[in-house]
């Protein structure tokens, strides 16, 4: 993926030096019981499965996903950015700037003003407008403060432990390229920015209201449609950005497809337990995620991303 030499966004808030320390000593046993009671049986199964995935794939104690304390507390060390981290930070900033330019153009064409999100870089944990969060949760978007949160170590783990493919030789020989898997990382950023677009268009609030009135299974189905639309929006961005910058290189699209495949609900559940529970899906199957991303990539048309009014996802 070609990204060097382009504009970097000024909307990046680098909080990595804080070391991820924030108030609170973790959830109490009663608080954890309350969480599980609200989730219900199926919701609890999903959390347990995700916890196993986090433990198996990333080696992170799943209790941190629920705010629990571990037996040993890590002491935050002064942050020193490695050359690899510095390059990833620059790449992330360029990709965020690319999303700003693309979505501003799309919004302007329909008479709207695009409001840029802030991208927060953090280590270990962070306090967001949606509450305390930790790296085990992965990248996420918080509609309350209109910010995308990413621990850059997620990308390293994604490359090393999730087996994201890439053209290693191309990266080594072309100085305008980043390491293998960089477009998969760009896809992750574009997906989270896709949630920001949904927020600006009022889609997120409509889904949230509908989920509050729906059963657990129907609420999960709405979540799947929302996530698949964000995948499609990521594809739209890639299409429009290719027209602007010619940033894609051989193998890049396959990187994103591999990433989308490996974060499908069915793939993750099979990896964790050997079977799937479709009613518990919240993001869509591997096939659905790759197909909707490809829909946006091929068309570049936001109108083709209406996952809420199609019968067959």
C-alpha positions, 0 to 999 in steps of 0.5 A, a space after each residue: 500500500 502506498 501511503 508515504 508522502 501524503 498529508 497526515 491528519 491533525 485529528 490524532 490524539 496520542 495518549 500512549 505516554 499515559 500508559 493506560 492508567 485510569 481511575 477505578 480498581 476493576 469490577 467487583 464480583 457483584 458488578 460482574 454478576 450484574 453484567 452477566 444477568 443483563 446479558 442473559 444466557 446467550 449473551 454470556 456465552 458470547 462473552 465467554 467465547 470472546 474471552 477465550 478468543 482473546 486469551 487464545 489469540 492474543 494471550 490477554 487475560 479475558 477478565 480485563 474485558 470486563 474490568 476485572 483485576 488480575 492477580 498481578 498488577 503491571 507497572 506502567 513504564 515510560 513510553 518509548 516509541 519504536 521505529 516500527 511504532 513510529 511508522 505505524 503511527 504515521 501510516 494511521 495518521 495518513 489513512 485517517 487523513 484519507 478518510 477525511 478527504 473522501 468522506 468530506 467529498 461524499 458528504 459535500 456531494 449531498 449538501 452535508 458537512 462532514 465532521 472529522 472524528 478524532 483518533 485516539 492512540 492508547 496503550 493498555 487502557 483508556 477512558 473514553 466517552 463510552 466508559 473505560 476500555 482496554 486493549 483486549 476489546 480491540 479498536 472501537 468507535 465511541 459515538 458519545 465523543 465521536 472518537 476512534 480508539 486504537 492500541 497500535 499493538 493490535 496491528 502487530 498482534 493481527 499481523 503476527 498471530 492472526 496470520 494476515 497475508 501480505 506481499 513481503 517482497 513488495 514491501 521490502 523492495 518498494 520504499 513507498 510501501 509499509 510492512 505486509 498487512 498494512 492495507 488490512 490495518 487501513 481496513 480496520 481504521 476505515 471500518 471504525 470511521 464507517 461507524 462514525 459516518 453512521 453516527 453522523 447520518 443518524 443510523 447509529 441512534 436509530 439502531 440503538 433505539 430499535 435494539 432497546 425494544 427488540 429481543 436479544 436475537 433481533 438486537 444481535 441481528 440489527 448489530 450485524 446489519 450495522 457492522 456489515 454496513 460499516 464494512 461496506 463503507 470501508 470498501 467505499 472509502 477504498 474505492 474513492 481513495 484509489 481514484 484519488 491517490 492510486 494507493 493500492 498495490 498487488 495483494 492489498 485487497 486480498 489482505 483486507 479480505 483475509 482480515 475480514 474473513 478472520 474476524 467473522 463471527 463464525 470463524 472466531 467461534 469455530 476457532 474458540 469452541 469448534 461450533 457456532 451459535 448464529 443467534 449470538 452473531 453481532 458482526 456477521 459471518 466471514 462470507 458476509 463481511 468480505 462480500 459487503 466490503 467488496 460491494 463498497 470496494 467495487 461500486 464506491 457508492 454509499 447507496 449500495 451499502 443499505 444493509 438494513 433494507 435487504 432480505 438476504 445479508 
